């Protein structure tokens, strides 16, 4: 097999490389960052759920957590429902 026979495949290979660097790799980095954020959740963290509910983690285990969203109001959520951790206002 020589280089001339690879000619028609070069654009396809270049397209795959572009897709990898523009779509696949950033998505993998984002998934890794989310997984790390979820594994680092701890009691007392202020979080926002995917549904937009703000709260403070009162209890947490492997799959379920309890959020305090108001005085005397705790809601249970799946751990995966956390969208992001909110930084404390200093």
HUJOSUL-V677739 format. One record per run of one state. SS is the DSSP state (helix for helix, strand for strand, loop for the rest). FROM is the first residue (numbers start at 1). LEN is the number of residues. If there is no record, write none. Layout:
# HUJOSUL-V677739
ss->SS from->FROM len->LEN
ss->SS from->FROM len->LEN
This chain:
# HUJOSUL-V677739
ss->loop from->1 len->2
ss->helix from->3 len->37
ss->loop from->40 len->6
ss->strand from->46 len->4
ss->loop from->50 len->4
ss->strand from->54 len->7
ss->loop from->61 len->3
ss->strand from->64 len->7
ss->loop from->71 len->2
ss->strand from->73 len->6
ss->helix from->79 len->3
ss->strand from->82 len->4
ss->loop from->86 len->5
